[in-house]
């Protein structure tokens, strides 16, 4: 069994929270909230992919 890495786990949880926030803001019909949550999601996913690329090198 592999050891659980805390940083990727945290990034994954934050990404899921951002997607959930997008859903909540869609229900609330808040364009600002949708935009902020989408940008947050893109930033978190980007940080995760950058970290993964650096770990492979």
PyMOL Python script that loads the backbone (N, CA, C, O; Angstrom):
from pymol import cmd

cmd.read_pdbstr("""\
ATOM      1  N   UNK A   1       0.844  -1.179   0.000  1.00  0.00           N
ATOM      2  CA  UNK A   1       0.000   0.000   0.000  1.00  0.00           C
ATOM      3  C   UNK A   1       0.890   1.243   0.000  1.00  0.00           C
ATOM      4  O   UNK A   1       1.851   1.336   0.764  1.00  0.00           O
ATOM      5  N   UNK A   2       0.554   2.184  -0.863  1.00  0.00           N
ATOM      6  CA  UNK A   2       1.354   3.402  -0.980  1.00  0.00           C
ATOM      7  C   UNK A   2       1.027   4.381   0.137  1.00  0.00           C
ATOM      8  O   UNK A   2      -0.072   4.392   0.692  1.00  0.00           O
ATOM      9  N   UNK A   3       2.020   5.197   0.441  1.00  0.00           N
ATOM     10  CA  UNK A   3       1.854   6.238   1.457  1.00  0.00           C
ATOM     11  C   UNK A   3       1.024   7.379   0.871  1.00  0.00           C
ATOM     12  O   UNK A   3       1.203   7.746  -0.290  1.00  0.00           O
ATOM     13  N   UNK A   4       0.129   7.931   1.664  1.00  0.00           N
ATOM     14  CA  UNK A   4      -0.718   9.038   1.213  1.00  0.00           C
ATOM     15  C   UNK A   4       0.088  10.331   1.293  1.00  0.00           C
ATOM     16  O   UNK A   4       0.630  10.678   2.342  1.00  0.00           O
ATOM     17  N   UNK A   5       0.156  11.034   0.168  1.00  0.00           N
ATOM     18  CA  UNK A   5       0.863  12.318   0.099  1.00  0.00           C
ATOM     19  C   UNK A   5      -0.098  13.421   0.537  1.00  0.00           C
ATOM     20  O   UNK A   5      -1.181  13.537  -0.036  1.00  0.00           O
ATOM     21  N   UNK A   6       0.258  14.234   1.531  1.00  0.00           N
ATOM     22  CA  UNK A   6      -0.682  15.230   2.041  1.00  0.00           C
ATOM     23  C   UNK A   6      -0.946  16.408   1.098  1.00  0.00           C
ATOM     24  O   UNK A   6      -2.074  16.897   1.036  1.00  0.00           O
ATOM     25  N   UNK A   7       0.065  16.869   0.367  1.00  0.00           N
ATOM     26  CA  UNK A   7      -0.133  18.048  -0.486  1.00  0.00           C
ATOM     27  C   UNK A   7      -1.063  17.736  -1.668  1.00  0.00           C
ATOM     28  O   UNK A   7      -2.004  18.495  -1.900  1.00  0.00           O
ATOM     29  N   UNK A   8      -0.839  16.653  -2.421  1.00  0.00           N
ATOM     30  CA  UNK A   8      -1.778  16.343  -3.501  1.00  0.00           C
ATOM     31  C   UNK A   8      -3.202  16.072  -2.985  1.00  0.00           C
ATOM     32  O   UNK A   8      -4.186  16.417  -3.639  1.00  0.00           O
ATOM     33  N   UNK A   9      -3.291  15.453  -1.812  1.00  0.00           N
ATOM     34  CA  UNK A   9      -4.609  15.212  -1.225  1.00  0.00           C
ATOM     35  C   UNK A   9      -5.307  16.528  -0.923  1.00  0.00           C
ATOM     36  O   UNK A   9      -6.496  16.680  -1.205  1.00  0.00           O
ATOM     37  N   UNK A  10      -4.580  17.475  -0.354  1.00  0.00           N
ATOM     38  CA  UNK A  10      -5.153  18.793  -0.058  1.00  0.00           C
ATOM     39  C   UNK A  10      -5.582  19.502  -1.340  1.00  0.00           C
ATOM     40  O   UNK A  10      -6.656  20.102  -1.386  1.00  0.00           O
ATOM     41  N   UNK A  11      -4.751  19.437  -2.378  1.00  0.00           N
ATOM     42  CA  UNK A  11      -5.107  20.074  -3.649  1.00  0.00           C
ATOM     43  C   UNK A  11      -6.361  19.429  -4.247  1.00  0.00           C
ATOM     44  O   UNK A  11      -7.217  20.123  -4.796  1.00  0.00           O
ATOM     45  N   UNK A  12      -6.466  18.110  -4.141  1.00  0.00           N
ATOM     46  CA  UNK A  12      -7.654  17.421  -4.660  1.00  0.00           C
ATOM     47  C   UNK A  12      -8.909  17.826  -3.895  1.00  0.00           C
ATOM     48  O   UNK A  12      -9.957  18.058  -4.498  1.00  0.00           O
ATOM     49  N   UNK A  13      -8.808  17.911  -2.587  1.00  0.00           N
ATOM     50  CA  UNK A  13      -9.964  18.310  -1.775  1.00  0.00           C
ATOM     51  C   UNK A  13     -10.376  19.742  -2.092  1.00  0.00           C
ATOM     52  O   UNK A  13     -11.567  20.040  -2.188  1.00  0.00           O
ATOM     53  N   UNK A  14      -9.396  20.630  -2.254  1.00  0.00           N
ATOM     54  CA  UNK A  14      -9.715  22.022  -2.600  1.00  0.00           C
ATOM     55  C   UNK A  14     -10.358  22.118  -3.988  1.00  0.00           C
ATOM     56  O   UNK A  14     -11.263  22.926  -4.195  1.00  0.00           O
ATOM     57  N   UNK A  15      -9.898  21.305  -4.932  1.00  0.00           N
ATOM     58  CA  UNK A  15     -10.479  21.322  -6.274  1.00  0.00           C
ATOM     59  C   UNK A  15     -11.932  20.852  -6.234  1.00  0.00           C
ATOM     60  O   UNK A  15     -12.796  21.432  -6.891  1.00  0.00           O
ATOM     61  N   UNK A  16     -12.193  19.809  -5.466  1.00  0.00           N
ATOM     62  CA  UNK A  16     -13.575  19.324  -5.338  1.00  0.00           C
ATOM     63  C   UNK A  16     -14.444  20.374  -4.667  1.00  0.00           C
ATOM     64  O   UNK A  16     -15.596  20.562  -5.058  1.00  0.00           O
ATOM     65  N   UNK A  17     -13.915  21.058  -3.668  1.00  0.00           N
ATOM     66  CA  UNK A  17     -14.672  22.123  -3.001  1.00  0.00           C
ATOM     67  C   UNK A  17     -14.983  23.262  -3.969  1.00  0.00           C
ATOM     68  O   UNK A  17     -16.064  23.849  -3.910  1.00  0.00           O
ATOM     69  N   UNK A  18     -14.044  23.576  -4.855  1.00  0.00           N
ATOM     70  CA  UNK A  18     -14.275  24.640  -5.838  1.00  0.00           C
ATOM     71  C   UNK A  18     -15.369  24.237  -6.825  1.00  0.00           C
ATOM     72  O   UNK A  18     -16.197  25.065  -7.203  1.00  0.00           O
ATOM     73  N   UNK A  19     -15.378  22.972  -7.242  1.00  0.00           N
ATOM     74  CA  UNK A  19     -16.431  22.497  -8.150  1.00  0.00           C
ATOM     75  C   UNK A  19     -17.785  22.529  -7.440  1.00  0.00           C
ATOM     76  O   UNK A  19     -18.799  22.895  -8.035  1.00  0.00           O
ATOM     77  N   UNK A  20     -17.791  22.145  -6.171  1.00  0.00           N
ATOM     78  CA  UNK A  20     -19.041  22.203  -5.408  1.00  0.00           C
ATOM     79  C   UNK A  20     -19.531  23.649  -5.280  1.00  0.00           C
ATOM     80  O   UNK A  20     -20.729  23.916  -5.367  1.00  0.00           O
ATOM     81  N   UNK A  21     -18.595  24.572  -5.073  1.00  0.00           N
ATOM     82  CA  UNK A  21     -18.960  25.987  -4.962  1.00  0.00           C
ATOM     83  C   UNK A  21     -19.553  26.495  -6.272  1.00  0.00           C
ATOM     84  O   UNK A  21     -20.477  27.309  -6.263  1.00  0.00           O
ATOM     85  N   UNK A  22     -19.024  26.018  -7.399  1.00  0.00           N
ATOM     86  CA  UNK A  22     -19.592  26.412  -8.689  1.00  0.00           C
ATOM     87  C   UNK A  22     -21.054  25.995  -8.751  1.00  0.00           C
ATOM     88  O   UNK A  22     -21.907  26.772  -9.181  1.00  0.00           O
ATOM     89  N   UNK A  23     -21.345  24.772  -8.323  1.00  0.00           N
ATOM     90  CA  UNK A  23     -22.729  24.290  -8.309  1.00  0.00           C
ATOM     91  C   UNK A  23     -23.624  25.123  -7.408  1.00  0.00           C
ATOM     92  O   UNK A  23     -24.761  25.429  -7.768  1.00  0.00           O
ATOM     93  N   UNK A  24     -23.124  25.485  -6.255  1.00  0.00           N
ATOM     94  CA  UNK A  24     -23.910  26.297  -5.320  1.00  0.00           C
ATOM     95  C   UNK A  24     -24.194  27.663  -5.926  1.00  0.00           C
ATOM     96  O   UNK A  24     -25.315  28.164  -5.841  1.00  0.00           O
ATOM     97  N   UNK A  25     -23.180  28.266  -6.537  1.00  0.00           N
ATOM     98  CA  UNK A  25     -23.381  29.598  -7.114  1.00  0.00           C
ATOM     99  C   UNK A  25     -24.279  29.554  -8.355  1.00  0.00           C
ATOM    100  O   UNK A  25     -24.976  30.525  -8.648  1.00  0.00           O
ATOM    101  N   UNK A  26     -24.264  28.439  -9.078  1.00  0.00           N
ATOM    102  CA  UNK A  26     -25.211  28.298 -10.187  1.00  0.00           C
ATOM    103  C   UNK A  26     -26.633  28.284  -9.638  1.00  0.00           C
ATOM    104  O   UNK A  26     -27.527  28.927 -10.188  1.00  0.00           O
ATOM    105  N   UNK A  27     -26.836  27.539  -8.540  1.00  0.00           N
ATOM    106  CA  UNK A  27     -28.164  27.486  -7.924  1.00  0.00           C
ATOM    107  C   UNK A  27     -28.593  28.848  -7.404  1.00  0.00           C
ATOM    108  O   UNK A  27     -29.773  29.195  -7.452  1.00  0.00           O
ATOM    109  N   UNK A  28     -27.633  29.619  -6.908  1.00  0.00           N
ATOM    110  CA  UNK A  28     -27.942  30.949  -6.391  1.00  0.00           C
ATOM    111  C   UNK A  28     -27.991  32.008  -7.491  1.00  0.00           C
ATOM    112  O   UNK A  28     -28.353  33.155  -7.230  1.00  0.00           O
ATOM    113  N   UNK A  29     -27.632  31.635  -8.705  1.00  0.00           N
ATOM    114  CA  UNK A  29     -27.606  32.523  -9.864  1.00  0.00           C
ATOM    115  C   UNK A  29     -26.679  33.720  -9.627  1.00  0.00           C
ATOM    116  O   UNK A  29     -27.027  34.863  -9.920  1.00  0.00           O
ATOM    117  N   UNK A  30     -25.500  33.427  -9.092  1.00  0.00           N
ATOM    118  CA  UNK A  30     -24.507  34.460  -8.817  1.00  0.00           C
ATOM    119  C   UNK A  30     -23.371  34.344  -9.827  1.00  0.00           C
ATOM    120  O   UNK A  30     -22.523  33.458  -9.720  1.00  0.00           O
ATOM    121  N   UNK A  31     -23.358  35.242 -10.807  1.00  0.00           N
ATOM    122  CA  UNK A  31     -22.334  35.196 -11.853  1.00  0.00           C
ATOM    123  C   UNK A  31     -20.944  35.467 -11.286  1.00  0.00           C
ATOM    124  O   UNK A  31     -19.966  34.862 -11.724  1.00  0.00           O
ATOM    125  N   UNK A  32     -20.855  36.361 -10.325  1.00  0.00           N
ATOM    126  CA  UNK A  32     -19.557  36.664  -9.710  1.00  0.00           C
ATOM    127  C   UNK A  32     -19.005  35.437  -8.988  1.00  0.00           C
ATOM    128  O   UNK A  32     -17.829  35.103  -9.128  1.00  0.00           O
ATOM    129  N   UNK A  33     -19.852  34.776  -8.223  1.00  0.00           N
ATOM    130  CA  UNK A  33     -19.431  33.578  -7.501  1.00  0.00           C
ATOM    131  C   UNK A  33     -18.998  32.463  -8.442  1.00  0.00           C
ATOM    132  O   UNK A  33     -18.021  31.762  -8.180  1.00  0.00           O
ATOM    133  N   UNK A  34     -19.727  32.305  -9.531  1.00  0.00           N
ATOM    134  CA  UNK A  34     -19.375  31.287 -10.528  1.00  0.00           C
ATOM    135  C   UNK A  34     -18.002  31.595 -11.118  1.00  0.00           C
ATOM    136  O   UNK A  34     -17.166  30.701 -11.256  1.00  0.00           O
ATOM    137  N   UNK A  35     -17.774  32.849 -11.463  1.00  0.00           N
ATOM    138  CA  UNK A  35     -16.506  33.237 -12.067  1.00  0.00           C
ATOM    139  C   UNK A  35     -15.340  33.045 -11.092  1.00  0.00           C
ATOM    140  O   UNK A  35     -14.290  32.526 -11.472  1.00  0.00           O
ATOM    141  N   UNK A  36     -15.523  33.459  -9.851  1.00  0.00           N
ATOM    142  CA  UNK A  36     -14.451  33.325  -8.854  1.00  0.00           C
ATOM    143  C   UNK A  36     -14.167  31.853  -8.576  1.00  0.00           C
ATOM    144  O   UNK A  36     -13.007  31.452  -8.480  1.00  0.00           O
ATOM    145  N   UNK A  37     -15.209  31.055  -8.447  1.00  0.00           N
ATOM    146  CA  UNK A  37     -15.021  29.625  -8.180  1.00  0.00           C
ATOM    147  C   UNK A  37     -14.355  28.930  -9.358  1.00  0.00           C
ATOM    148  O   UNK A  37     -13.519  28.048  -9.162  1.00  0.00           O
ATOM    149  N   UNK A  38     -14.712  29.312 -10.569  1.00  0.00           N
ATOM    150  CA  UNK A  38     -14.095  28.711 -11.750  1.00  0.00           C
ATOM    151  C   UNK A  38     -12.615  29.071 -11.828  1.00  0.00           C
ATOM    152  O   UNK A  38     -11.783  28.212 -12.119  1.00  0.00           O
ATOM    153  N   UNK A  39     -12.284  30.323 -11.573  1.00  0.00           N
ATOM    154  CA  UNK A  39     -10.878  30.732 -11.582  1.00  0.00           C
ATOM    155  C   UNK A  39     -10.091  30.044 -10.469  1.00  0.00           C
ATOM    156  O   UNK A  39      -8.934  29.670 -10.659  1.00  0.00           O
ATOM    157  N   UNK A  40     -10.719  29.881  -9.319  1.00  0.00           N
ATOM    158  CA  UNK A  40     -10.074  29.172  -8.217  1.00  0.00           C
ATOM    159  C   UNK A  40      -9.813  27.721  -8.597  1.00  0.00           C
ATOM    160  O   UNK A  40      -8.737  27.189  -8.325  1.00  0.00           O
ATOM    161  N   UNK A  41     -10.790  27.083  -9.223  1.00  0.00           N
ATOM    162  CA  UNK A  41     -10.633  25.700  -9.661  1.00  0.00           C
ATOM    163  C   UNK A  41      -9.494  25.571 -10.667  1.00  0.00           C
ATOM    164  O   UNK A  41      -8.675  24.657 -10.563  1.00  0.00           O
ATOM    165  N   UNK A  42      -9.437  26.468 -11.629  1.00  0.00           N
ATOM    166  CA  UNK A  42      -8.375  26.428 -12.640  1.00  0.00           C
ATOM    167  C   UNK A  42      -7.006  26.626 -11.985  1.00  0.00           C
ATOM    168  O   UNK A  42      -6.041  25.957 -12.354  1.00  0.00           O
ATOM    169  N   UNK A  43      -6.918  27.533 -11.024  1.00  0.00           N
ATOM    170  CA  UNK A  43      -5.649  27.783 -10.340  1.00  0.00           C
ATOM    171  C   UNK A  43      -5.200  26.567  -9.526  1.00  0.00           C
ATOM    172  O   UNK A  43      -4.023  26.209  -9.542  1.00  0.00           O
ATOM    173  N   UNK A  44      -6.128  25.939  -8.823  1.00  0.00           N
ATOM    174  CA  UNK A  44      -5.787  24.768  -8.013  1.00  0.00           C
ATOM    175  C   UNK A  44      -5.354  23.605  -8.896  1.00  0.00           C
ATOM    176  O   UNK A  44      -4.362  22.937  -8.604  1.00  0.00           O
ATOM    177  N   UNK A  45      -6.097  23.360  -9.979  1.00  0.00           N
ATOM    178  CA  UNK A  45      -5.730  22.270 -10.891  1.00  0.00           C
ATOM    179  C   UNK A  45      -4.385  22.556 -11.548  1.00  0.00           C
ATOM    180  O   UNK A  45      -3.570  21.648 -11.712  1.00  0.00           O
ATOM    181  N   UNK A  46      -4.148  23.801 -11.920  1.00  0.00           N
ATOM    182  CA  UNK A  46      -2.867  24.168 -12.510  1.00  0.00           C
ATOM    183  C   UNK A  46      -1.721  23.936 -11.541  1.00  0.00           C
ATOM    184  O   UNK A  46      -0.667  23.432 -11.929  1.00  0.00           O
ATOM    185  N   UNK A  47      -1.924  24.304 -10.276  1.00  0.00           N
ATOM    186  CA  UNK A  47      -0.888  24.077  -9.260  1.00  0.00           C
ATOM    187  C   UNK A  47      -0.622  22.590  -9.087  1.00  0.00           C
ATOM    188  O   UNK A  47       0.525  22.179  -8.909  1.00  0.00           O
ATOM    189  N   UNK A  48      -1.663  21.790  -9.136  1.00  0.00           N
ATOM    190  CA  UNK A  48      -1.496  20.344  -9.015  1.00  0.00           C
ATOM    191  C   UNK A  48      -0.713  19.752 -10.174  1.00  0.00           C
ATOM    192  O   UNK A  48       0.164  18.913  -9.968  1.00  0.00           O
ATOM    193  N   UNK A  49      -1.021  20.180 -11.385  1.00  0.00           N
ATOM    194  CA  UNK A  49      -0.307  19.663 -12.558  1.00  0.00           C
ATOM    195  C   UNK A  49       1.140  20.127 -12.579  1.00  0.00           C
ATOM    196  O   UNK A  49       2.028  19.359 -12.950  1.00  0.00           O
ATOM    197  N   UNK A  50       1.391  21.367 -12.188  1.00  0.00           N
ATOM    198  CA  UNK A  50       2.772  21.867 -12.123  1.00  0.00           C
ATOM    199  C   UNK A  50       3.562  21.072 -11.097  1.00  0.00           C
ATOM    200  O   UNK A  50       4.707  20.694 -11.345  1.00  0.00           O
ATOM    201  N   UNK A  51       2.952  20.817  -9.943  1.00  0.00           N
ATOM    202  CA  UNK A  51       3.632  20.052  -8.898  1.00  0.00           C
ATOM    203  C   UNK A  51       3.926  18.633  -9.381  1.00  0.00           C
ATOM    204  O   UNK A  51       5.012  18.107  -9.137  1.00  0.00           O
ATOM    205  N   UNK A  52       2.970  18.015 -10.060  1.00  0.00           N
ATOM    206  CA  UNK A  52       3.161  16.659 -10.552  1.00  0.00           C
ATOM    207  C   UNK A  52       4.293  16.605 -11.580  1.00  0.00           C
ATOM    208  O   UNK A  52       5.088  15.666 -11.581  1.00  0.00           O
ATOM    209  N   UNK A  53       4.364  17.609 -12.450  1.00  0.00           N
ATOM    210  CA  UNK A  53       5.419  17.647 -13.452  1.00  0.00           C
ATOM    211  C   UNK A  53       6.795  17.795 -12.789  1.00  0.00           C
ATOM    212  O   UNK A  53       7.761  17.152 -13.198  1.00  0.00           O
ATOM    213  N   UNK A  54       6.871  18.648 -11.765  1.00  0.00           N
ATOM    214  CA  UNK A  54       8.148  18.838 -11.062  1.00  0.00           C
ATOM    215  C   UNK A  54       8.572  17.577 -10.322  1.00  0.00           C
ATOM    216  O   UNK A  54       9.765  17.290 -10.225  1.00  0.00           O
ATOM    217  N   UNK A  55       7.619  16.827  -9.803  1.00  0.00           N
ATOM    218  CA  UNK A  55       7.945  15.602  -9.065  1.00  0.00           C
ATOM    219  C   UNK A  55       8.494  14.519 -10.000  1.00  0.00           C
ATOM    220  O   UNK A  55       9.294  13.687  -9.572  1.00  0.00           O
ATOM    221  N   UNK A  56       8.077  14.520 -11.262  1.00  0.00           N
ATOM    222  CA  UNK A  56       8.532  13.516 -12.218  1.00  0.00           C
ATOM    223  C   UNK A  56       9.961  13.781 -12.678  1.00  0.00           C
ATOM    224  O   UNK A  56      10.665  12.845 -13.059  1.00  0.00           O
ATOM    225  N   UNK A  57      10.399  15.021 -12.651  1.00  0.00           N
ATOM    226  CA  UNK A  57      11.729  15.384 -13.146  1.00  0.00           C
ATOM    227  C   UNK A  57      12.809  15.040 -12.174  1.00  0.00           C
ATOM    228  O   UNK A  57      13.985  15.283 -12.445  1.00  0.00           O
TER     229      UNK A  57
END
""", "prot")
cmd.dss("prot")
cmd.show_as("cartoon", "prot")
cmd.util.cbc("prot")
cmd.orient("prot")
